[in-house]
Amino acid sequence: MGFGTWIKNIFNKFMAAFKALIKDAFNQSTQLLIGEFSAFAISTVTYLATTDLTSEAKRLEAIKKIKEEAIAKGKTLSNSIINLLIELAVAKWKAEHPDA
């Protein structure tokens, strides 16, 4: 098994455990919000990873973009949910780009 495959397997195990945690820790409406905005968070983080911004600037930009997307959809996301979405997206990106 190559290193990239090992990283992907670890990420998949992490995601399975995380989904179980979310199911236990968050109410159904929060779970729906996480599901609704996870793809957007992933695409935002993926885009920002290719920029020359500092890590802090990337994080602030991701927060801004996710908040804007939520507002555009008539939703309100707490800062903790936004940070969770960003952390999940970063973990996914790092699992897919172990050499970056």
N, C-alpha and C positions, 0 to 999 in steps of 0.2 A: 504494500500500500504506500503510495506516494504521500509526500507532505501535504500537498493540496487536497488530496482525498481525505486525509486525516483531519485537516482543519474543517472541511465541509461536514464530515461526520460529527465532529465536536459541536459545530454550529447547529446541526440538525437536532442533536440531543439537547442542546441548550434551548432551542426553540420549543421542543416538545415539553420540556420542564417548565419553560416560561409560560406556555399556553395553559398548562395545568395551574400554574400559580395565578395567572390572570383570572381564570375561571373561578378559583376559590377566593381571590382577594377583591375582585371588583364586581359591582352589580352589573346586571345585564345591559343597562343603558351605557355604562362606561365601556363595557366590552364591545358594544356596537360602534361607539365612537373610535375606539382603537382600531377596529377592523376597517372602518370607513376611511380613516386617514393614514393607515400604514403604508399603502402603495404610494401616496403622495409624499410622505416623509422619506421613503426609500428613494424615490426619484429625485427629490430635493437634495438629499445627502449625496447621492451618486453624482449629481451635477456639481455640487459645491466641492466635492473631493478633487475635481479636476481644475479648480481655480487656484490662484496664487495667494488667496487670503490666508491669514493666520488661523490657527485652530479656533481661537476665541471669536474671530470675525465670522468664520464659517458657522459656528454654533449660533451666534446672534442672528445671522442671516437666515438660518434654518428656522429658528423660532419665529422670526418675522413672517417668513413665507407660509409657514403652517398656520399661524394666526390669521393671516390674510385669506388663506384658503377656507378656513373654518368660517370666517365672517361671510365670505362669498356664498357659502352653503347655508348660512343662517344658523350656524352652530357656535357654541361657546366651549372652548377647551381650557381646562385648568393648566397652569404652568407645569404641574407634575405630570399630567398626561402628555403635554408637548415634549417635555424632557424624556419621558419614557419612549415616545415615538422616535425621537432622535437617537437615543441609545440603541434601540432595536435596529434602526436603519444603519447606524455606524457598525454595529456588530455584524450585520448581514454583509455590508460592504467589505469589511475587513476579512470575513470568511471567504468571500469571493475573490479577493485581491490580497492574498497572504504576502506577496512580495512588495507591496506598495508601502 
